[in-house]
Amino acid sequence: MAVYTAGNMIGTGTHQTLIGLAQNGCGNMLWANFLLSGVLVTLSALPLLHLYHRFPTNDCLHQAATSGLGAVPGGLVAFVNGQLVTIELIFAVTMQAAFFGRTAASQFLEGGDELFSLCSKMMSLAVLAILWILYRKTGALFTANIAWALGVLELSTVGLLILSSPIASFAGTRLRPLGALLDGSQTDAIKFPSGIHFAIFAYGGFPGMIQSADLVDNPSRNVPLGIVVACVMTTCIYVVMSASVLLVSQPAAIASFQNGFDSLRDILPSRVLAIISCTVLSSVANNIMENALVVIENLTQMTATTAGSSLPLSLPNLGMCRADTFTFGAIAILTMFKSELGLGMLGDAIDFALLLQFAIFAILCISSKEASLGMLLVAVLSLTSNAVLAAWHLCHASALPMIMLIVLVFLPLTPSFAKACSKKTD
């Protein structure tokens, strides 16, 4: 479970977040962004694990919400959380599919022109189609086993980034001094806290693992243990990896990378580097597959839960459109229009969705009647930290991603809400 969850979290975040932090002015301190984000994510995971310990089922959040808040408000909170999982991961897979397309297209074409853009979109749609067919033909369990194997390969390739500075030193390249990692002269003090918000994207995926708990042996033990170990392991991997790359390359050079393996560009032969870079494709395919599985499980569960609910507002049944068709179809549409939407806005929406989920975990833990004093303090600390981080980012960035996220969360409720209003009028 730890490898599966870590494989779900690690992937394009290794490359996209590393490069994005360098581009956003975090400088030599970008490793600290990974560290602080990892601490926040691990802290925020503890209330979720408390809830799963109380209700060890796939719909533990729904049960915890209705138990702690009551049927109607609890059902609404559970619905919002389910929508956040769906939106967060669909947006994340869209960014991963776009990254896959760009990486695959760069093997044949130079970037920057319309042909490259068209080719990258076609590559993105092709991998989505292949993974959708694989899911349809083999089912969730077989697909999850493939994702686990790819996760092992992914962690192995990330090991190359961790070893980038030893490899460079062995090849005779002079490394930057260790003191450079504490040099804040290239770090923008205003943008650094926003970098913590940005780096949370690299840890996305673990909340949705609850929806896949039925695919795990002995879930009551392995799910909580796997999530905690994965959070700690992922934090350590990101911190050591980013520090190792920084000892080889300046932040300005990292900002221009295509992927993290570019840190070895002048160290390894170009042919060897090209082969290593191709492993990025399997890594991204793994992330797409795992996250899509979580979305499918979540949508299926939400539809079943709200169908039998007494709430006046419910998620429309998918009917002829199966959950997997909706998931891969939505990702394909977003991938086609990614240039118009802007990947940066999708990334901000993902980060806000994660912060809102963390807040929900904390609130439900606080409302729990069985939480210990220590767990209550953890939940309050998590809620406060996430609120401060979200407020800081909103003060220094656009609020449009948050507004878009809130609209998408409640959009499916519009038909049932209008129907309920019309009944009251009659």
Salt bridges, closest charged atoms under 4 A:
ASP262 OD2 - ARG265 NH2 2.83
ASP324 OD2 - ARG136 NE 2.57
ASP324 OD1 - ARG322 NE 3.15
ASP348 OD1 - HIS393 NE2 3.31
ASP351 OD2 - HIS197 ND1 3.55
GLU370 OE1 - ARG54 NE 3.43
